[in-house]
Amino acid sequence: YRSCFYRCIPTGKSAIDSQEPIQLIFTETEKTFDPKTVYGDAPNPTKL
């Protein structure tokens, strides 16, 4: 899982003036969160 800061949106005058659609830029290549390390064997609360 990535952190909540793994992408950004270009800003500034050049991004606003561009005729191209604005695209997300992915800034992280490695996972930063390992749920197994954090939660261990705890059951997944999102599964019913």
N, CA and C atoms as a LAMMPS dump frame, in Angstrom:
ITEM: TIMESTEP
0
ITEM: NUMBER OF ATOMS
144
ITEM: BOX BOUNDS ff ff ff
-5.0000000000000000e+02 5.0000000000000000e+02
-5.0000000000000000e+02 5.0000000000000000e+02
-5.0000000000000000e+02 5.0000000000000000e+02
ITEM: ATOMS id mol type element x y z
1 1 1 N 0.842 -1.174 0
2 1 2 C 0 0 0
3 1 3 C 0.886 1.235 0
4 2 1 N 0.457 2.237 -0.707
5 2 2 C 1.221 3.481 -0.771
6 2 3 C 0.734 4.448 0.296
7 3 1 N 1.525 5.482 0.546
8 3 2 C 1.079 6.525 1.466
9 3 3 C -0.001 7.348 0.768
10 4 1 N -0.614 8.256 1.486
11 4 2 C -1.651 9.085 0.876
12 4 3 C -1.057 10.2 0.017
13 5 1 N 0.268 10.268 -0.077
14 5 2 C 0.933 11.305 -0.862
15 5 3 C 1.643 10.728 -2.086
16 6 1 N 1.135 9.634 -2.641
17 6 2 C 1.848 8.965 -3.738
18 6 3 C 1.601 9.57 -5.107
19 7 1 N 0.815 10.604 -5.188
20 7 2 C 0.572 11.249 -6.479
21 7 3 C 0.4 12.751 -6.281
22 8 1 N 0.57 13.503 -7.363
23 8 2 C 0.389 14.944 -7.294
24 8 3 C -0.222 15.431 -8.605
25 9 1 N -0.715 16.638 -8.582
26 9 2 C -1.306 17.272 -9.751
27 9 3 C -0.451 18.485 -10.088
28 10 1 N -0.037 18.62 -11.354
29 10 2 C 0.751 19.791 -11.725
30 10 3 C -0.05 21.081 -11.486
31 11 1 N 0.631 22.093 -10.994
32 11 2 C -0.01 23.382 -10.748
33 11 3 C 0.845 24.49 -11.353
34 12 1 N 0.381 25.685 -11.262
35 12 2 C 1.141 26.826 -11.762
36 12 3 C 0.647 27.273 -13.122
37 13 1 N 1.197 28.365 -13.583
38 13 2 C 0.766 28.978 -14.826
39 13 3 C 0.925 28.044 -16.025
40 14 1 N 2.042 27.32 -16.093
41 14 2 C 2.251 26.442 -17.252
42 14 3 C 1.204 25.325 -17.297
43 15 1 N 0.78 24.832 -16.145
44 15 2 C -0.254 23.79 -16.115
45 15 3 C -1.611 24.365 -16.508
46 16 1 N -1.882 25.58 -16.076
47 16 2 C -3.17 26.223 -16.385
48 16 3 C -3.245 26.593 -17.861
49 17 1 N -2.155 27.108 -18.415
50 17 2 C -2.142 27.551 -19.809
51 17 3 C -2.037 26.406 -20.811
52 18 1 N -1.68 25.23 -20.358
53 18 2 C -1.489 24.096 -21.259
54 18 3 C -2.814 23.686 -21.893
55 19 1 N -2.754 23.283 -23.128
56 19 2 C -3.936 22.787 -23.826
57 19 3 C -4.137 21.287 -23.577
58 20 1 N -3.163 20.661 -22.962
59 20 2 C -3.241 19.231 -22.671
60 20 3 C -4.076 19.004 -21.41
61 21 1 N -4.76 17.859 -21.317
62 21 2 C -5.5 17.543 -20.085
63 21 3 C -4.522 17.374 -18.915
64 22 1 N -4.933 17.802 -17.749
65 22 2 C -4.1 17.646 -16.558
66 22 3 C -4.122 16.178 -16.138
67 23 1 N -2.95 15.629 -15.861
68 23 2 C -2.838 14.237 -15.457
69 23 3 C -2.129 14.125 -14.116
70 24 1 N -2.518 13.106 -13.36
71 24 2 C -1.845 12.83 -12.096
72 24 3 C -0.423 12.363 -12.364
73 25 1 N 0.487 12.754 -11.489
74 25 2 C 1.873 12.299 -11.547
75 25 3 C 2.091 11.393 -10.346
76 26 1 N 2.504 10.163 -10.609
77 26 2 C 2.763 9.221 -9.523
78 26 3 C 4.185 9.426 -9.019
79 27 1 N 4.33 9.698 -7.714
80 27 2 C 5.613 10.108 -7.153
81 27 3 C 6.301 9.021 -6.332
82 28 1 N 5.606 7.959 -5.96
83 28 2 C 6.208 6.877 -5.18
84 28 3 C 6.234 5.6 -6.004
85 29 1 N 7.308 4.857 -5.884
86 29 2 C 7.415 3.598 -6.604
87 29 3 C 7.399 2.393 -5.669
88 30 1 N 7.628 2.626 -4.389
89 30 2 C 7.663 1.535 -3.422
90 30 3 C 6.481 1.637 -2.469
91 31 1 N 6.018 0.495 -2.02
92 31 2 C 4.954 0.482 -1.019
93 31 3 C 5.533 0.956 0.31
94 32 1 N 4.745 1.734 1.043
95 32 2 C 5.237 2.277 2.313
96 32 3 C 4.504 1.704 3.519
97 33 1 N 3.495 0.879 3.284
98 33 2 C 2.675 0.377 4.376
99 33 3 C 2.473 -1.115 4.182
100 34 1 N 2.795 -1.876 5.19
101 34 2 C 2.583 -3.321 5.15
102 34 3 C 1.564 -3.678 6.225
103 35 1 N 0.324 -3.954 5.851
104 35 2 C -0.705 -4.231 6.85
105 35 3 C -0.391 -5.446 7.719
106 36 1 N 0.324 -6.419 7.179
107 36 2 C 0.682 -7.598 7.968
108 36 3 C 1.579 -7.207 9.136
109 37 1 N 2.498 -6.258 8.912
110 37 2 C 3.388 -5.78 9.965
111 37 3 C 2.6 -5.003 11.022
112 38 1 N 1.656 -4.184 10.583
113 38 2 C 0.905 -3.327 11.494
114 38 3 C -0.166 -4.1 12.261
115 39 1 N -0.944 -4.925 11.546
116 39 2 C -2.099 -5.584 12.158
117 39 3 C -1.866 -7.041 12.525
118 40 1 N -0.788 -7.627 12.041
119 40 2 C -0.511 -9.025 12.37
120 40 3 C -1.602 -9.946 11.86
121 41 1 N -2.118 -10.795 12.737
122 41 2 C -3.144 -11.778 12.364
123 41 3 C -4.567 -11.31 12.647
124 42 1 N -4.76 -10.034 12.928
125 42 2 C -6.102 -9.516 13.215
126 42 3 C -7.001 -9.72 11.995
127 43 1 N -8.274 -10.045 12.212
128 43 2 C -9.18 -10.242 11.077
129 43 3 C -9.422 -8.933 10.326
130 44 1 N -9.69 -9.038 9.047
131 44 2 C -9.945 -7.869 8.203
132 44 3 C -11.327 -7.303 8.542
133 45 1 N -11.407 -6.076 9.073
134 45 2 C -12.711 -5.508 9.467
135 45 3 C -13.564 -5.09 8.267
136 46 1 N -13.007 -5.079 7.071
137 46 2 C -13.795 -4.658 5.91
138 46 3 C -14.52 -5.822 5.245
139 47 1 N -14.198 -7.043 5.641
140 47 2 C -14.875 -8.219 5.083
141 47 3 C -16.033 -8.61 5.989
142 48 1 N -17.154 -8.848 5.392
143 48 2 C -18.333 -9.235 6.176
144 48 3 C -18.418 -10.73 6.343
